[in-house]
Amino acid sequence: MPDNKASNRELERLKTLLSYGILDTPIEKEFDDLAELASVICDTPIAIISVIDDKRQWYKAKVGIDINEVKLEETFCQYTMAAEDFLEIPNATLDPRVRENPKVKGENGIRFYAGYPLKAENGYCIGTLCVVGTQPQQLSEIQKKSLSLIANQVMVLLEARKKNLSLAGEVEKVLASKIKETKNRLQKLKMEYDHLFQAISKSSGVVEFSPEGIITGVNKNFQDIIGYSEKELMGKPHRILLDKKDISNNLSFWKSLKNGEFQSGRLMRIHKSGEKVWIQASYNPVMDKDGKVRKVIKVAQNVSMEVKSLEALEGAKKMSDNLNIQKDHFIANMSHEIRTPINAVLGFTELLLEQEYSPAKLDYLNSIKAAGDSLLHIVNDILDLSKIETGIFQIEKSPFNLRDTIENVFKMFRLKATQKKIHFNHQLQEDLPLLLIGDKNRLSQILINLLGNAFKFTSAGAVSLAVAMDKKVGKEVAIRFDVQDTGIGIPKDKLEMIFHRFSQAEDHTTRTYGGTGLGLNICKLLIEKQAGTINVSSQLGIGSTFSFIIPYTLMETPPPAYSKASPAYPEQTIPLKILLFEDNILNQKLMEAVFSRTDHELDIAVNGEEGLNLLSIKKFDIIFMDIQMPIMDGYQTTLKIRENIDKNIPIIALTAHSMMAEKDKCISFGMNDYLSKPINKKDLMDKLNFWTAKIGENSEKHTKSSTNRYISLNQLIDLTQGDSDFQREMIEVFIKQTDETVGQIADDLKKGNMERIVSLAHKLKTSFGILEASTRHLSQIEYKAKAGEPREEIEPSLDALHLQITSIYQELNQILHQYEAK
């Protein structure tokens, strides 16, 4: 049902409006003056005095606008009328009431609005006084008060006019009194405005221009900012203050001002001395009653010091970034220089341990190996810290079994527990979820560090680990780990600094127990990197408990690969021809010693060029590739091998760079696998056996079923258990997903969205893996985007990917035709 009370109120309001007799007739010039005064006081190009009936808003006096009426639903003033109070919209594009208004969305649209309702003596609103700007702004309290006074004065004049219609004689006397009163108020208002202008003039530089940009007035503040005297500036064009490169834009700048468009911003101007001066300035067109700009007032503040400070900060940031880059290079080189001799020391020690039977010599050799392992642990701590600080450290999100991870860590400490006669146990909460998605390697690293500390500082008693679920929300679960010991404990006043870098509880701790003081700091950084927390409680002489919580995602069902045992690759008995790229003599001798006890044939190239020559005259089964070599490094050499010699021979990187991105970089250059120095003999042989077996598997599969050059269906057939319909569906999904993803990569490359490119390329590599397609180009795109390389460096890899996909699609289409024929 209609609201009768509201309808009656609107009817009474319209009657009140009609009683003034102003809807279809012009009103006196004083209203134009009041509108212009409102424009000047509020520093806006537009001011309007209007009356509003039930359908339209009628402009009775206006500045800066040509139209005379507008539909009610298109007005801003409808909200002022509804509120029956002052309304200010500082930024129309952000206000849900008006941001979709055509006058806001258009070019040079409305950005600022402020209005007061015009209230008749009986309390009904008949219209508004409003000011409008094309730039966001906000009125000061003085401006609001001035605008309120003008609105009141408008109603005073309207009431006077209304009475004049019916009481001509009496109103004439009253009108004279009211006019005098109005003049007094206007005079007072003008004085307030003058005070306001003086306040602005005292704190800012003020310049008046003609509509053509000629200086017609300037205050002392601006003279101080720019260095010119008033005499030197008067009558001069605006362009004398500009830098040469800005003069070309001066004509369009003043054309927009002449059209009544407000201009503001942080601008660079030229001081009389020739130095650059930065100002924060607004150029305010002042219009006459016909809407023409009669002058432009500029208000400016000197912000040169602020700009110079920002430039200094930016310079300092660039210097800091450069120093970080130099630090990264230094640490990478240090890693190589330190780990290379460690590699030789540990490698030769292992060989000697295999040959030596004298108890005394074995004791010496074991001591050498323990010292080498300790030195390697310290180097790894420093490198881990550097990786975290420089941002190249990443947390993996992979499925893992929590119980298996903990069991593997415990195996490492069982011997130590037996030797020290310490009770060692772990307890997992009964209903603890075990199949999780997260970084199991980092969890192992944290547990090894904390348990290692517990054993180091515990001579009797027990070391234990308790694992429980802290909380669960949907598929997200937080796991709590408590590492407890009965060791020496930590003084209460040292607990706060125990996680600080290079810190230990007591000065003598390092001398007594060893260590760098980096372990706990790295644990804390690793945990926080995974959005977790860590804390410690301890009593001196009684023991300590380190508790940390890490959030993981639940893996509801194990993936097919998870439920199967990893394939075993037994030691290969077939003699292989192996090519080693290595420039370090110690490492050459070590590898010669290792392979001298096998049936494998080893050739060594001391640099890339020598190795390429060997490959051109001799056939090899596998390559071990050092990364840092003179003349031609491992990356360049691998590219040459893949492009000109052999696309399929397994190439295993050998590098002392223990950085997170190193493996991805090696794969992106066409290598198949990665071994970090110092190289453990068992790891070396396991890697050799693995790739020898893979070569045999691939060769067997190829001879049995695959005639394709770019893909293989063997893995897809295994996954689908021979279901041809499912295979066809998977191929169609692959084509659709690849088209969409590569298109997204191309779009993101244009936009410079490198983070998304890394994610998309990594995701697509999984799909390529199902069809056993080469992921080389995808790896290059992922690596280059992750490294922040420019678009021009990534485009060639994207072009190569397009060519590869075209070839893959040709083979897939042939396969799909074969399915249809069946």
N, C-alpha and C positions, 0 to 999 in steps of 0.2 A: 504493500500500500504506500502511496506517496506521503511524504512528510509534510503535512499541512502547515506545521509551524514554520518549517524552512521556506516553504513556498510563500507564505504570508510575509516573512521577513524580506525575501527577495523582492516581492511586490512593493513593499514599503520603501526599500532602497531605491528602486527605479522611480518611484514617485518623487522621492527626494531629489534624485538626479534631474528629473524633468523640471522641477521647480526652479532650477537655476537658469533654464533657458539657454543652455550653451551647447547642446548637441549639434545643431546644424548652423550655428552662427560663430563667427570669429570672436576672439576675446582681445582684451586690451594689450598694448605693447609691454606693459609691466610684466606680464607673464613670460614674454620672450626674454626680458632682462633677467628674470629669476632663473629661467632655464640656463641662460649663458653663465650666470653666476654659479649655479650648481656645477656646470661643466668645469669652470676654472678652479673652483674650490676643491672638487674631487679629482681634478687632473685626469678627466676623461674626455674623449672626443665627442661623446653623445650625451645629451640630457633631454628629458622629455617630461612635459606636464600633460597628463591625459585624463579623460573621463571614460568610464567603462559601463556599458549597459549589459544586457543579458547575452549579447552576441558578439559585440565588437569593442575594441579599444580605439578611442578617437584621440588623435594627437592635437592638442589645443595650443601648445607651445613647444618648440623643439630646437635643438642645436645638433648639427652633424648628421641629420637624416632627412630624406626627401619625402617619404610616404606620409600619408595623413591618417591612415587607419589600418587595422590588422584584425584578423579573426581572433576571438577571445582564446580559443584553444591553442593558438600559436604563440601566445604572449608569456613572458616571464611574470608579468604583473598579476596574473591570475592567482599566483601563489602569495603575493603580497596582500591581495584582497582577501584571500582565504584566511591568512594569518591575522589580518587586521593589525599588523605591527611591522616594524622595520625588518626587511629581509636583505641579506647580503649573500651573494654567490661568488666567492673569490675566484673559482675556476670552473666554468660551466662544463668543460669536458669531463669533469670528475663527478658532477652532481647528477644522480640518477633521474631527477625530475626533469632536467632540461637537456641532458647530453645528446639525446636523439633529435632535438629540435633542429629543423633545417637551417635556422639562422646560426646554430652552433656548428653544424657539420660543414657548412659551406666555406669556401676560401675566405680568409680574413674574417671568420665568423665571430660571434659574440663570445668573449671569454670571461668578462666580468660584468656583474649586475649588482646594483644596490637600489632599493626603493622604499619610500615611506607611503603609507596609505593617506589619502585625502579624506578626512572625516568631517562630515557635516555636524552642525551643532546638536542635532538629535542623535548622534552616535553612528549613523550609517556611513559606510564608505562609498564614495562616488567616483573615485579614481586614484591616481598615484602620481607621485613625483619620483622619477628614477634617473639614474646615470648608468651609462653603458660603455664598456671599453673592449678593445680587441686584444688586450693582453691581460693575463691574470694579475690581480692586485688585491689589496685590502685597505679599507678606509681607516684613517686614524680616528681617535676619539673626537678630536676637534672637527674633523671633516664630517663625522656622523652628526655631531651636534649642529654644525652649520646646515647640513642637509635637512635636519629636523626643523630648524628655524625657518628655512625657506618653504618647507611643506606647510608649516603652520601659516606662513604669510600668504601662500597661495589660497588657503581656505579663507583667510581674512579677506582677501580681495574678492573671492567668489561670493562670500556672504554679503560683502558690501554691494557687489553687482546685483545679487538677488534682491536685496532690499531696494535697490535703485529702481528695479522694474515696477515695484508696487508703491514705493514711498519716495517719489522723485525729490520732493522738496526737503523732506526731513533727512533723507539719505544723503543729499548733497552736503549738508552740514556734517553729518556723521562721516561721510566719505572723506571730507577734507581733514577731519580729525584723524581718521584711520590712515589716510595717506601720509599725514605728518608723522603719525606713529610708525607707519611702515618705513618712512624715510629714516627715522631715528633708528629703527631696528636694522635697516639695511646699512646705515652708517656704522652702527655697532658691529654688524656682521662683516662689513668691509674692514673695520679696524681689526677684528679678529683674524680675518683673512690676511691683512697686512702683517700682523704679528706672526702668523703662521709662515708667510712667505719670508719674513725676516729670519725666522728660526731656521728655515731651510737654507737660506742664503748664507747664514753664519756657519753652518755645518757642511755645506756642499758648494761646489762650483756651479754657477747658474749663468747660462748664455741665452740671449734671445736672438732669433734669426727671422729674417723675412721668409715668406714661403719659397723663395728662390734659393735660400741658403746663405744669404748675406748677413753678417753679424751686425746686429743693431743695438746690442747691449751686453755687458759682461761684468760680473762682480769680481771683487778682489780675490776671492778664493780660487776662481778659475785662472786668474792671471798668475797666481802663485803655482798652480798645477802645471801650466803650460809654458811659463817663463816670459810671455809677451806682456807688454803694458796695454792698458785700455786703448790708448791712442794707436798702437800698432795693430790692434785687432778690429777696431770699429771700421765698418764698411768693407771689410775683407771677406772673401768667400770661404766657406767651410773647408774647401779642399786644401787650404794652406796648412791645416793641422794634420793632414793625412800623409801616410807613407806612400811612395810612388806606386806600389803594387795595389793599393786600395783606391787610388784615384779613379780607375776604370769603373768601379762600382758606385761612384759618388752620384752620378746622374740618376741611376735607378733608385738609389737610397732616398734622394730628395723627391723623386717622382712619387714614391709611395707616401712620403710625409705630406706632400701637397694634396694627395688624395685622402688625407685624414687618417692615415694608418700610423698607429703608435709604434715606435721602434725603441728597443732597449737591448742591452747586453754588455759584455766585457769587451772593450775595444782598445786597440792600440793607436796611440796618437804620437806625434813628433814634437818634442820640446824645442824651444828656440835654439838650444845648444846642439840640436841634432840627435839627442838621445831619445830612446823609446820611453813613452810613458803609458802605463795601462790605467784605464778608467772604467768604472762601472757607471754607465750612463743611461738615461731615458730621454727620448726625444718626444715631446708632447705637442701635437698639433692643437692649436686653439682656433675654433671656428666661429664665424659670425652667425647671425640669425638665418642667413641664407645657406648655411652649410659649407661655406667656403673658408679655407684656412687663411687666417689673417696674420698669424705668426706661429713660430715654433719655439717652445721653451725647452731648453736642455738642462737637466739636473745631473751633476756628475760628482763622483768621489774618486780620489786617487787610490788605486789598489796596487800600485807598482810593487810595494814591499811584499804584499801577499803573493803576487805572481812570481817575484824573484825567489821567495821562500819555497813555493811549489816547484819551481824549476830546480832549485838546489836539492829539494827532496828527491825529485825525479832523477837528478844526476847522481845523488847518493845511492838511490835504488839500483841504477844501472851499474854503478861501480860495485855495489854489493853483489849483483847478479854475476858480473864478470869475475869477481873474486871467488864466488861459489863455483863457477865453471872451472876456473884455474885450480880450485881446491879438488874438484871432482877428477880433473886430469891428473893432478898430483897423486891423489889416492889410487887412481887406476894404475898409474905407472909404478907407484910404490908397491901396490899389490903384485904387479908383474915381477918387479925386481926382488921382492922378498920371497914370494911363493916359488919362484924358479929355483933358487938354491935350496929351499926347503924340500922341494920336489925331489932334487937329487939326493939330499941327505936321507930323507925317509925311504926313497926307493932303493938306494944302495944298502941301507940298513936292513930292509926286508930281505934283500938277496943274501946278505951275510948271515942273517938269522936262519935262513933255510940251510946254509952250508956248515954252520959252526956247531960243535958239540961240546966244546970246553965250557964248563959251568962258569968260570971266571969271565971268559970272553962274552958268553951269552949275557951275563949280568951287565957288562959294560955296554953291549949293544942295546939291550933293553932300556938302559938308562939314556942312551943317545936317542932312541925312538921316543921315549917319554918326554924328553926335553924338546924334541922336534914337534911332537903333538901339542905340547903346551904352548910353544911359540906360534904354531898355526892357529890355536884357539884364540890367542891374543890378537893376531892379525885379523881373524874373522870377526871378532868383537868390534874392532875399529871400523872395518868395512861395513858391518851391519849398521853401525851408528851413522856412518856417512850416507848409506843408502836411504835410511829413514829421513834424515835431515834434508837431503836434496830432492826428495819427492819421487825418486825412481823406484822406491820400494813399493811393492804391491801385495795386496792380500788376495789369495786365490779363493774361489768359491767352487769347491769340488766335493762330490760325495765321499764320505769316509765312515769307517766304523770306529766309534769311540773306544770300545773295549780293546780292539786290535791295536789302536794307536798307543793306548796306555800300556798294554802288555809289551809292545816293542820297546818302549822307553824303560820299563822295569827290567827287561833282560840285560840292559846295559849296566845296571847297578847291582845285579845280584852277586857278582863276584866280589865287588867292593864291600858289599854288606857282609859277605862271608869272611873276607879278610879282616875287616875291622870288628867282627863279632857283634854286629848291630842288628837288632830285630827290624826286619824290613817287610812292610805289607801295604796293600792298597784295598780300599773298600768302595764298591760302587753301589749306589742306592738301588734297591730292588726293582723299582719300576722306572729306572732311568732310561730315557730314549737313547739308543745306540747308533742308529743310522741318521747321520747329520750331514748338512752341507756347510762347508767352511774350509778353513786352511789348516789341515792336519799337521803340515810341516812346521808351521809357526807354533802350534800348540805343543808339538814335540820339543821344539827349541826352548819354549818357556819352561816346560816341565824338567827338561834336562838341566837347565840353568838353576832352577830352584832346588831340585833334588841334589844336584851337584854341590850347591852351597850347603844344603842340610848335612850331607855326608862329610864335607870338608870341615865343618865346625862342630861335628858330633863325634866324640871319642867313645861313648858308651851309651847304652839305652836303645832308642828306637828312632826310626824315620818312617813316616807313614803319609799316605795320600788318601784323602776322602773325596769322592766325587758325588754330587747330588744335583737335582734340578732346583734352581732358585725360583723360577717362575715360568709360566707358559701362557702365551696369548696367541690363539689360532695355531699357525704353523711355525711361529717364532718361539724359541725356547732359550732361556738363559741358564747356563751350566756353571755351577760353583765348584771350584777346586781348592782344597785346603791341604797345604804341605806343612806337616808338623814334625818337629825334631826335639830332641832332649839335649841340645848342644849348649854352647857357651852363652847363648842369649845376647841380647842387645841392650845397652843402657837406655833408660827412658828418654834422656835428653838427646839421644842420637837417632831416635826413631824417625823424626821428621826428615832428616837428611839422608836416610839410608838409600833412597832411590835416586839421589843426585849423582851426576856423572863423576867418576873418579873418586867416589866417596866410599869409605869403609868405617865401621863402627869405631875403631880405635886406630891410632897411629901405627901401633906395632902389628896390626892384623896382616898387612901385606908381607912384612918380614917373616911372620910366623907361619901364615897359611898360604901366601902367594895370591896372585890375581891382580887384575887391573882396576877393579872397582867399577867396571862397565856393565857387568852382567845384570844387576838388578835394574839399572837405568834402561838397558835394552829391553828387558822383560816388560817394564812399565810402558815403554813406547810401543812395543808390539801389541800389548793388551789394549791400550788406548786406541791404536790404529784399527782395532777390530771392534771399537765402540764398547770396550769393557772397562773394568775398574780393578785395582789391586790395593790391598792394604796389609799391614803387618801388626801383629801383637807379640810381645816378648817380655820375658822376665830374665834378668841377668843371672846366669848360673843355672837356670831351670830349662830354658829352651825357647823356641820361636815358632810362630805359625804364620805362614804367608797364605793369604786368601785372595783369590781372584775370580772374577765372573766374566764370561765371554758369551755374547748372544750368538746362536746358530739358528739355521732353518732346518726344520724336520724333513727328512727324506722318508716319505710314507711307505714306499715300496722300493726295494733295491733294484737298480738297473740290471739288465741281463748280464752285463760284463762283471757285475759285482758278485753275483752268485756263483760264478765259475772260478776255479782256481786259475791263477796266472799261468800261462804256458811256460813249461820249463825248457830251457835251451842248454842241453848238456854240452860238455866240452867237445869241440869239433876236432876230428882226427884228420880231416882233409888238409894237406899243406896249402897255405894261401900265399899269394904274392902281395906283400904289404908295402905301400909307399908312405914314408914318414917325412913330413915337412917340419924341420926343426933347425934353428940356427944356433941354439945354445949347445956347446960342446958337452957339458955335463949331462944334459938331458939326452943327447945323442948316445953317449956311452951307456947311460942307464937303460935306454930302450934296446940297444944292442945286447946288453947283458940279459935283459928279460927275455928277448926272443931267441937268444942263443940256445936256450934250453927247450925250445920247441922245434917243430918241423917246418915252421913258417919261414918264408924268405923275406928279409927286410932290406929295402933300399932307402937311403936317406938323401933328401934334397935340402940344402942349407938356405934356399930362398925360393920364391915363387917361380922365377924364370927357369932355374935349374930343374925344378920339378916338372914344369910343362914340357921341357925337352925330354925328360925321362918318359913321360906319358906318351909322347909322340912316337917313341921307338920300342916301347915295351908295354905289355898288357898287365894290369894290376887288378886284384880282387877287391881291395879296400884301401882307403886313404885316411891317415891321421893327419890333420891339418892344424899346425900352429898358427895363431892369429897374428902375433907381432913378429914380422920378419923384415929384413932389409930388402931393398929393390922393389919387391912386390909383396904386400901383406896377404894374409889368409883370405880376406874378403875378395880382393881383386883376383887372386888366383882361382878361387872357387868359381867366380863368374866366368872366367876364361875357360875353365874345365867344362862347365855346364853348356856354354855357348858353342864351343869349338871341338871338344874332345869326347866327353861321355856324359850323357844326361842322367844315367842311372847308377853309376858306381857309388856305393855308400861313402860319404865323406863325414868323418867325425872330428869336430872341433876340439883342439887342445888349447886351453887358455888359462893364464893366471889371473885374468880379470874375473873377479867373483861378484859381478854386478847383476842385479835382478833382470835387466833387459838384455843381457848378453846372449842368452839362449835364443830369445826371439830374434835378435839381430842375426845370429848365425843361420837360423832356419830361413830367414828372409833372403839371405844371399845364396841359398841353394844347398846348404849343408843338411845332413840328415839327423845328426845327433851331437852331443856335447859332453865333454869331460873336463872338469875343473882341476887345475893343478893345485897342490901336489897330487899326482896320480897314484892311486893305490893299485898294486899289481892285480889284486882280485877284481877290482872294478874294471880295470883295463881288459882283462880276459873275459869277464862277463859281457862287456860291451862287444868285444870281438865275436864271441860265441853267438850273442843275440843277432847281430847283423849277418853273420854267416848263415845262421838258420833262416833268417828272413829272406836272404837271397835265394836259398834253396826252395823255400815255400813259394815265393813269387814266381820262380822259374817253373816250378811244377804246375802252379795254377795257370800260368800263361800257356804252357804246352797243352794243358787239358782243355781249357774252355775259352780263353780270351783271345779274340782276334782284333780287339779294339786298341787304338793307339793312345787314346786320351782317358779312358775310363776302364773299370773292371766291375763286373756284376757279382764277383765271388762273394764279397761281404754282404751285399744286398740279398743274394740267394740264401746265405746262411741265416741272416736275420729274419727273413720271411719264410724260412723252412720250405722253400721251393714253391710257394703260393704265387703263381704267375699273375693272378688278378691283383694281389696285394703289391707285387713288384711294379706293375704298370701304374697303379695308383701312386706309389712312392715316387716314381719317375716324373709323373705329371705334377706332383706337389713340388718336387725339386725344381722343375723348370719354372713354375709360377713363383716360388719363393726366391729363386735366383734372379729372375727378372726384376721383381720388386726391390730386392735388397741392393742390387747393383745400381738400379735407378736412384735409390735413396742415397747411396754412397756418392754418386755423381752430383746430386743436388746439394748434399752437405759439403762437398768439396768446394762448390761455388760459394757457399755461405761461410766457409771456413770453420765448420763445426767438426773439429778434429776428434773430440771426445766421442761423438756419435759414430764417426767413421771407424774408430778402433773397435767399438762394440759390434758394429755391423759386420766388419771383416772377420772378426774372431768368430762370430756366430755362423757365418757362411762357411768357414773352414770345416766345421763339423759336418755340414751337408756334403761338402766335397769329399770328406773322408769316407763317407758311406759308399760312394762310387769310386773310391780309391783314385780320385783325380788329384793332380798336383796342386798343392796349396801355396806354391812358391810366390806367385804374384799377389795372392791375398796376404801372405805373411809380410811381403815388402810394403804393401799398402798399410797394414796394421802397424808395422814398425815405424815407418816414416811419419804416419799421423801421430803416433804416440810420442815421437821425438819432436813434434811440432815443426816438421820441415814444411817449406812453402808449397803452395799448390802446384807450381811448375815442376817440382821434384816428384810429386805423387802422380801427376797425369800420365807419364809414360807407363807406369805400372798398371794404371787403370785401363789404358789402351791395350796393353798386352793381355790383361784379364778379359777384355771384350773379345779379343781374337781367340783366346783359349775357350771361352764359353761358346762361341760360334762353332768351333770344332766339336765340343762336347755335345751340343744340341744336334749336330748332324748325325753323330753316332746314336744318340738317344732316339731320334726320329726313326732311324732304321730299325732299332730294337722294338719301338712301339708298333711299327708296321708288321714286324714278325709276330708280335702278340695278337694283332688283329687277324692275321692270316690263320692263326691257330683257332 
